[in-house]
Amino acid sequence: MKETKRKLLVSVNVLGSVGPIRFLANEDDKVSSVINTVLKTYARQGRIPVLGFDVNNFIFYSNSAGFNTLNPQEKIGSMDETNFLLCKKEREPLEKVEGRRERKAWEVHGWKNRLRRVLIRIISIQTQILLYKSCKS
């Protein structure tokens, strides 16, 4: 007789997105495969902000009282939890990345492009601050 695997209704909130992503997963699935499914579903639904597809760029938390970080090799069924939070890891500091690009823009392009770059930089810094505060707490 065929042994059926137990399925879980997984609900993942992506930081900065509207509403959770829900899907069925086997309790033996690894956290990395669940993150991969979330990223594919997120992109398929056209949600913003755009996240990318690299599983290693994300931190996966259980929504329990302690907000425990889950190891990507851990089985999703090992926690008695079906609600999770997905946060993007911090990248290289913005000052280093933005400074190089911005310097070139100031030398080559006109005032409209400089204004656009400054506004984009302000928005990205504010977004990073919000994400940092959310992931820290």
N, C-alpha and C positions, 0 to 999 in steps of 0.2 A: 504494500500500500504506500502511496506517495505521501511523504510528509510535507505538510504545507508550512511555509514560512510565515511568521507573524508579521503583519504589516502595521505601520504606524502612520497616522495622519500628522505630518510634520508641518509646522507653521513657522516661517522664518521672516522676521522683520529686518529689512535692510536699512541701515542708518541713512537718513536723508531721503528715503523714498516714501511713497504713499501706500499704506496698507501692507499686510503680510503676503508672502507667497506661500501657498499651501499645495502639498502634493503627497502622494503615498510613497513610502520608502520601506524597504525590508529592515527589520531590526538588526540584521547582520551587515548592512551597508556601512562603509567607513564614512567618517565625517568629511573627508576630502571629496568623496563621490557625491555627498549631499550638497556640499558647497558648489561643486561643478553643476549639478542639476539646478540649483538656485540661480547661478549666473546665467545659464542658458535660458531658463524660463524668464528671468528678468530682462534679458536682451530681446527675446522673442516678443515680449509684451511691449517693448519700446519705452520702458521706464527711464526716467532720468534721476539722478546724474548717471552718465555712462560709466560702467565699472571696469570693463575688460573681462578677460577670461582666465587669468592666471590665478589658480587656487592658492598659491603661496603668498599672494598679496593681501590676504584677508585673515581676520581673527573671528572665530566662531564661538559665541558665548551661549551658555544655557540661560534661560530666563528665570532660573530659580533665584532665591533670595541672595545668594552670594555672587551671582554673575560669573560662574566658573568658566574659564577658557577651556575649550575642548581641543585635544590633540588631533591632527588630521588623520592619524592612523587608528584612532579609537573607533569603536563601533557605536553607531547612533543609538542603538537599543541599550547600551550600557548605562545610560542615564535614565532615570524614571521621569523623563521630561520630553515633551513634544513641541514646546515653544522655544525658539532660539532667536538670537540677534547676530547679524553679520555686519562687521565693521571693516573698513579698508585700513590697512597698515599705513603708517606714516612713511612718506618717501623722503628723498633728499630735501634738506631745508630749502624753502622757496627763495631765500635771498640768493643762494648760489645759482639756482637754475634761472630765475627770472632776471637776475643781474646781467648774465651773459647775453641773453636774447634782447633785453631791453636796450643795452648799450648799442648793439648793432642797429636796432630800429631807430634810435636817436640820430645815428650818423647817416643812415641811408634814406629814410622815409620822411614824409611831411608831417605837419602838425596833427592832421586827423588820425594818422596811425599812432602817433605818440599818445594822443588822448585816449584812443581805444586801448592801447597797451596798459596805460595807467589804470583805467577803469577795470580792465580784466584782472590786473594785479590786486587791486583793492578787493574785488569780489572774491578772488581765490584765497586771499589771506583771511578774509572774514569766514569763508567756508572752512578753511583749515582750522581756525580757532574753534569754531563750533564743533567740528568733528573731534578735535583733540579733547575738548571739555567733555563731550559725550562719551568718548572711549575711556577717559580717565575715571569718570564717576560710575 
